[in-house]
Amino acid sequence: MPKMKSHRGAAKRFKRTGSGKIVRARSNKQHILTKKASKRKRQLRKSALVSPVDAKRVKQMVPTL
């Protein structure tokens, strides 16, 4: 049987923490930043955890996670 291929788009977007949870970047930080408050933009730099429901799907797409 051939090797399983991971979803390359997902592999670049998600990482695993030491405890095994999956981390993602926050959205809304690419463009149209002038109307967003500095506080909001600063908070968007931080990473967020993937919800447990979605984590199952991410693990299917990237088996190495």
DSSP file (Angstrom, degrees, kcal/mol; ACC not computed):
  #  RESIDUE AA STRUCTURE BP1 BP2  ACC     N-H-->O    O-->H-N    N-H-->O    O-->H-N    TCO  KAPPA ALPHA  PHI   PSI    X-CA   Y-CA   Z-CA
    1    1 A M              0   0    0      0, 0.0     3,-0.1     0, 0.0     0, 0.0   0.000 360.0 360.0 360.0 138.3    0.0    0.0    0.0
    2    2 A P        -     0   0    0      0, 0.0     3,-0.1     0, 0.0     2,-0.0  -0.223 360.0 -85.5 -72.4 165.1    1.4    3.5   -0.8
    3    3 A K        -     0   0    0      1,-0.1     2,-0.3     0, 0.0     0, 0.0  -0.312  46.0-107.7 -64.3 150.2    2.2    6.1    1.7
    4    4 A M        -     0   0    0     -3,-0.1     2,-0.4     1,-0.0    -1,-0.1  -0.611  31.2-138.8 -76.9 140.2   -0.6    8.3    3.0
    5    5 A K        -     0   0    0     -2,-0.3     2,-0.2    -3,-0.1    -1,-0.0  -0.854  10.9-137.7-101.8 136.1   -0.3   11.9    1.7
    6    6 A S        -     0   0    0     -2,-0.4     2,-0.8    56,-0.1    56,-0.2  -0.599  30.1-100.2 -88.1 154.4   -1.1   14.8    4.0
    7    7 A H     >  -     0   0    0     54,-2.8     4,-2.5    -2,-0.2     3,-0.3  -0.639  34.1-155.2 -73.5 109.0   -3.1   17.7    2.9
    8    8 A R  H  > S+     0   0    0     -2,-0.8     4,-1.5     1,-0.2    -1,-0.2   0.834  88.9  54.4 -63.6 -35.3   -0.3   20.2    2.2
    9    9 A G  H  > S+     0   0    0      1,-0.2     4,-0.7     2,-0.2    -1,-0.2   0.919 113.2  42.7 -63.1 -42.5   -2.4   23.3    2.7
   10   10 A A  H >> S+     0   0    0     -3,-0.3     4,-1.7     1,-0.2     3,-0.7   0.872 108.1  59.8 -70.7 -37.4   -3.5   22.1    6.1
   11   11 A A  H 3< S+     0   0    0     -4,-2.5    -1,-0.2     1,-0.3    -2,-0.2   0.830 106.6  47.8 -61.7 -31.9    0.0   21.0    7.0
   12   12 A K  H 3< S+     0   0    0     -4,-1.5    -1,-0.3    -5,-0.2    -2,-0.2   0.701 113.9  47.2 -80.6 -19.8    1.3   24.5    6.6
   13   13 A R  H << S+     0   0    0     -4,-0.7    12,-0.4    -3,-0.7     2,-0.3   0.700 106.0  56.0 -96.6 -21.9   -1.5   26.1    8.7
   14   14 A F     <  -     0   0    0     -4,-1.7     2,-0.3    10,-0.1    10,-0.2  -0.876  52.7-179.7-121.5 147.1   -1.6   23.9   11.8
   15   15 A K  E     -A   23   0A   0      8,-1.6     8,-3.2    -2,-0.3     2,-0.4  -0.923  25.8-119.8-134.7 162.4    0.9   22.9   14.4
   16   16 A R  E     -A   22   0A   0     -2,-0.3     6,-0.2     6,-0.2     2,-0.1  -0.845  21.3-137.9-105.6 140.4    0.7   20.7   17.5
   17   17 A T    >   -     0   0    0      4,-2.9     3,-1.2    -2,-0.4    -1,-0.0  -0.314  34.0 -98.2 -83.9 174.4    1.4   21.9   21.0
   18   18 A G  T 3  S+     0   0    0      1,-0.3    -1,-0.1     2,-0.1    -2,-0.0   0.824 125.2  51.9 -62.5 -32.0    3.3   19.9   23.6
   19   19 A S  T 3  S-     0   0    0      2,-0.0    -1,-0.3     1,-0.0    -3,-0.0   0.503 123.4-103.3 -86.0  -3.5    0.1   18.7   25.2
   20   20 A G  S <  S+     0   0    0     -3,-1.2    -2,-0.1     1,-0.3     2,-0.1   0.437  76.3 133.5 100.8  -0.7   -1.2   17.5   21.8
   21   21 A K        -     0   0    0      1,-0.1    -4,-2.9    -5,-0.1     2,-0.5  -0.413  56.6-115.4 -78.8 162.1   -3.7   20.3   21.0
   22   22 A I  E     -A   16   0A   0     28,-0.3    28,-2.8    -6,-0.2     2,-0.3  -0.859  26.0-154.9-105.8 133.2   -3.8   21.8   17.6
   23   23 A V  E     -AB  15  49A   0     -8,-3.2    -8,-1.6    -2,-0.5     2,-0.3  -0.807  12.1-178.7-108.5 144.0   -2.9   25.5   17.1
   24   24 A R  E     - B   0  48A   0     24,-3.3    24,-2.9    -2,-0.3     2,-0.2  -0.903  28.4-109.0-133.7 163.0   -4.0   27.8   14.3
   25   25 A A        -     0   0    0    -12,-0.4     2,-0.2    -2,-0.3    22,-0.1  -0.589  39.5-108.4 -86.7 156.6   -3.4   31.4   13.3
   26   26 A R        -     0   0    0     18,-0.6     3,-0.2    20,-0.5     2,-0.1  -0.529  30.4-128.0 -84.0 153.4   -6.2   34.0   13.7
   27   27 A S  S    S+     0   0    0     -2,-0.2    -1,-0.1     1,-0.2     0, 0.0  -0.314  78.3  56.2 -91.1 178.9   -7.9   35.4   10.7
   28   28 A N  S    S+     0   0    0     -2,-0.1    -1,-0.2     1,-0.1    16,-0.1   0.759  75.4 103.6  71.2  30.3   -8.6   39.1    9.7
   29   29 A K        +     0   0    0     -3,-0.2     3,-0.1    15,-0.1     4,-0.1   0.242  58.4  78.1-120.7  11.9   -4.9   40.2    9.8
   30   30 A Q  S    S-     0   0    0      1,-0.2     2,-0.3     2,-0.1     3,-0.1   0.922 100.1 -13.3 -91.3 -48.6   -4.1   40.3    6.1
   31   31 A H  S    S+     0   0    0      1,-0.2    -1,-0.2     2,-0.0     0, 0.0  -0.895 104.5  53.7-150.5 176.3   -5.6   43.6    4.7
   32   32 A I        +     0   0    0     -2,-0.3     3,-0.2    -3,-0.1    -1,-0.2   0.949  62.7 148.0  54.7  53.0   -8.0   46.4    5.5
   33   33 A L    >   +     0   0    0      1,-0.2     3,-0.8    -3,-0.1     8,-0.1   0.592  45.8  80.1 -92.6 -12.0   -6.1   47.0    8.7
   34   34 A T  T 3  S+     0   0    0      1,-0.2    -1,-0.2     3,-0.0    -2,-0.0   0.862  94.4  46.7 -67.2 -34.2   -6.5   50.8    8.9
   35   35 A K  T 3  S+     0   0    0     -3,-0.2     2,-0.4     2,-0.1    -1,-0.2   0.538  95.6  91.9 -85.1  -5.4  -10.0   50.6   10.3
   36   36 A K  S <  S-     0   0    0     -3,-0.8    -4,-0.0    -4,-0.1    -3,-0.0  -0.719  83.1-112.0 -92.5 140.4   -9.1   48.0   12.9
   37   37 A A     >  -     0   0    0     -2,-0.4     4,-2.4     1,-0.1     5,-0.2  -0.296  20.6-119.6 -68.4 151.7   -8.0   49.1   16.4
   38   38 A S  H  > S+     0   0    0      1,-0.2     4,-2.4     2,-0.2     5,-0.2   0.882 115.0  54.4 -58.6 -39.7   -4.4   48.6   17.5
   39   39 A K  H  > S+     0   0    0      1,-0.2     4,-2.1     2,-0.2    -1,-0.2   0.919 108.8  48.0 -61.0 -43.7   -5.6   46.5   20.3
   40   40 A R  H  > S+     0   0    0      1,-0.2     4,-1.6     2,-0.2    -2,-0.2   0.920 112.4  48.1 -64.5 -44.2   -7.5   44.2   18.0
   41   41 A K  H  X S+     0   0    0     -4,-2.4     4,-0.6     1,-0.2    -1,-0.2   0.877 110.9  51.8 -64.8 -37.2   -4.5   43.9   15.6
   42   42 A R  H >< S+     0   0    0     -4,-2.4     3,-0.8     1,-0.2     4,-0.5   0.898 110.1  48.5 -65.3 -40.9   -2.2   43.1   18.5
   43   43 A Q  H >< S+     0   0    0     -4,-2.1     3,-0.8     1,-0.2    -1,-0.2   0.790 102.7  62.7 -71.1 -26.7   -4.5   40.4   19.7
   44   44 A L  H 3< S+     0   0    0     -4,-1.6   -18,-0.6     1,-0.2    -1,-0.2   0.675  90.3  69.0 -72.2 -15.9   -4.8   38.9   16.2
   45   45 A R  T << S+     0   0    0     -3,-0.8    -1,-0.2    -4,-0.6    -2,-0.2   0.820  84.7  87.2 -68.9 -29.5   -1.0   38.1   16.3
   46   46 A K  S <  S-     0   0    0     -3,-0.8   -20,-0.5    -4,-0.5     2,-0.1  -0.309  82.7-116.2 -72.5 153.5   -1.5   35.5   18.9
   47   47 A S        -     0   0    0    -22,-0.1     2,-0.3   -24,-0.0   -22,-0.2  -0.472  25.7-150.5 -85.7 162.2   -2.3   31.9   18.0
   48   48 A A  E     -B   24   0A   0    -24,-2.9   -24,-3.3    -2,-0.1     2,-0.3  -0.907  18.1-107.9-130.4 158.0   -5.6   30.2   18.9
   49   49 A L  E     -B   23   0A   0     -2,-0.3     2,-0.3   -26,-0.2   -26,-0.2  -0.619  31.6-118.1 -84.8 145.0   -6.6   26.6   19.6
   50   50 A V        -     0   0    0    -28,-2.8   -28,-0.3    -2,-0.3     5,-0.1  -0.638  38.7-105.4 -77.2 138.0   -8.6   24.6   17.0
   51   51 A S     >  -     0   0    0     -2,-0.3     4,-2.5     1,-0.1     3,-0.4  -0.304  27.9-113.6 -64.3 150.7  -12.0   23.6   18.5
   52   52 A P  H  > S+     0   0    0      0, 0.0     4,-1.1     0, 0.0    -1,-0.1   0.821 116.2  56.3 -56.7 -32.7  -12.2   19.8   19.4
   53   53 A V  H  > S+     0   0    0      1,-0.2     4,-0.7     2,-0.2     3,-0.3   0.929 114.2  38.1 -64.7 -45.1  -14.8   19.3   16.7
   54   54 A D  H  > S+     0   0    0     -3,-0.4     4,-2.3     1,-0.2     3,-0.2   0.779 104.4  70.0 -77.4 -26.8  -12.5   20.7   14.0
   55   55 A A  H  X S+     0   0    0     -4,-2.5     4,-2.4     1,-0.2    -1,-0.2   0.862  94.5  56.3 -59.4 -35.9   -9.4   19.1   15.5
   56   56 A K  H  X S+     0   0    0     -4,-1.1     4,-1.3    -3,-0.3    -1,-0.2   0.916 108.9  46.3 -61.8 -43.3  -10.7   15.7   14.5
   57   57 A R  H  X S+     0   0    0     -4,-0.7     4,-1.8    -3,-0.2    -2,-0.2   0.892 111.1  51.9 -66.1 -40.4  -10.9   16.8   10.8
   58   58 A V  H  X S+     0   0    0     -4,-2.3     4,-2.4     1,-0.2    -2,-0.2   0.904 106.5  53.9 -63.8 -41.3   -7.5   18.4   10.9
   59   59 A K  H  < S+     0   0    0     -4,-2.4    -1,-0.2     1,-0.2    -2,-0.2   0.823 107.2  51.8 -64.3 -31.0   -5.9   15.2   12.2
   60   60 A Q  H  < S+     0   0    0     -4,-1.3    -1,-0.2     1,-0.2    -2,-0.2   0.891 111.9  45.8 -69.6 -39.3   -7.5   13.3    9.3
   61   61 A M  H  < S+     0   0    0     -4,-1.8   -54,-2.8     1,-0.3    -2,-0.2   0.852 124.7  32.3 -72.3 -34.7   -6.0   15.8    6.8
   62   62 A V    ><  -     0   0    0     -4,-2.4     3,-1.8   -56,-0.2    -1,-0.3  -0.805  66.9-179.8-125.7  89.1   -2.6   15.8    8.4
   63   63 A P  T 3  S+     0   0    0      0, 0.0    -1,-0.1     0, 0.0    -2,-0.1   0.737  78.5  64.8 -62.7 -23.5   -1.9   12.3    9.9
   64   64 A T  T 3         0   0    0      1,-0.3    -5,-0.1     0, 0.0    -2,-0.0   0.642 360.0 360.0 -77.2 -12.2    1.5   13.4   11.2
   65   65 A L    <         0   0    0     -3,-1.8    -1,-0.3    -6,-0.2    -6,-0.1   0.491 360.0 360.0 -71.2 360.0    0.0   15.9   13.6
